[in-house]
Amino acid sequence: MTYARIIGTGSYLPEKVMTNEELATFVDTSDAWIRERSGIGQRHIAAEGETTVDLAEHASRRAIEAAGLQPEDIDLIVMATTTPDQVFPSSACLLQARLGNVGSPAFDIQAVCSGFVYALSVADQFVRNGSAKRALVIGAETFTRILNWEDRTTCVLFGDGAGAVVLEASEEQGILSTHLHADGRYSECLHVPPGVSQGYQAVLEGRAWVEMKGSEVFRMAVAKMGEVVEEALEANGLNREELDWLIPHQANIRIIKATARKLHMSMDKVVLTVEHHGNTSAASIPLALDAAVRDGRVQRGQLLMLEAFGGGFTWGSALLRY
Ligand code: ACO
């Protein structure tokens, strides 16, 4: 049986760090409020002119290097982003041109904060059915570009960054399952209302910002992130005690703790980066995975549960043997 196995991880955060204290100099908020409600202490902000593809390129090169490969060894690029550089071509194509592995398929996935799990699932199908041997899967965002810095209920929560993994076809166990879901009826709970098909006027008027019904997002996120873990464990005949690490989307420490409590999982088994990164949308899971791989917490052979929830609503899991 062929599996898609992670053979390299990489990530990148923009240099500029914005602490809560700095944010509070121009937004009516405080370090104490942000920490208590979200667990966030700081976020990284892309420099002027620095784009999602710039961040993705750094993360991808690091993942490819960690895999011991060259860019030309990659035969599929799937990139999750909500903040693409251009309307078209896709950010995956722009990235491909920089990496130089022309000819392989390259495309974007848009599932907001669940984007990386969606992208991983798609790439997994390509690898398992033999259409690709080595896939580059990226989650990258310059999410702070779509924030209204006058809306304290949203702007304090998000940050910029990118994470990537290289998957390789292997007889050894890798991704064991992915489960994806969406419920478009909730689209207005978390959205950026204008889009190009409505014409550019709304964008030019400066209304292309994230709007969020925070308490509804919170409630649904906890419910669905719990369900999706149970679904994956049941499909694989596993108990939650067998999981070595839960690597959740880093939206908010309260969502993560509530999910862990629901699953009776110790927080010692949960990888957390939300304090330092904020919510980086599609980048948050591969950023957290790379951090835990590089500091030695995640070891070969361990069982990892990746799970996400985001705008759409979308949600999903990926269970894998690292
Ligand atoms: N600083 C200070 N005060 C604030 C801020 C702020 N940044 N934002 C809101 N407040 C105030 C409100 O105005 C309100 O004041 P009031 O009582 O005088 O009206 C008070 O704080 C409480 O506001 P609530 O919205 O009730 O606060 P709550 O405890 O629900 O926390 C939060 C808000 C953090 C947004 C919470 O609802 C949440 O975590 N929701 C999930 C949202 C999320 O994580 N979204 C990320 C995208 S989705 C995803 O990635 C899963």
Boltz pocket constraint, residues with backbone or C-beta under 6 A from the ligand:
constraints:
  - pocket:
      binder: B
      contacts: [[A, 28], [A, 29], [A, 30], [A, 33], [A, 34], [A, 37], [A, 38], [A, 113], [A, 152], [A, 153], [A, 156], [A, 157], [A, 190], [A, 212], [A, 213], [A, 214], [A, 215], [A, 217], [A, 218], [A, 221], [A, 249], [A, 250], [A, 251], [A, 252], [A, 254], [A, 255], [A, 279], [A, 309], [A, 310], [A, 311]]
      max_distance: 6.0
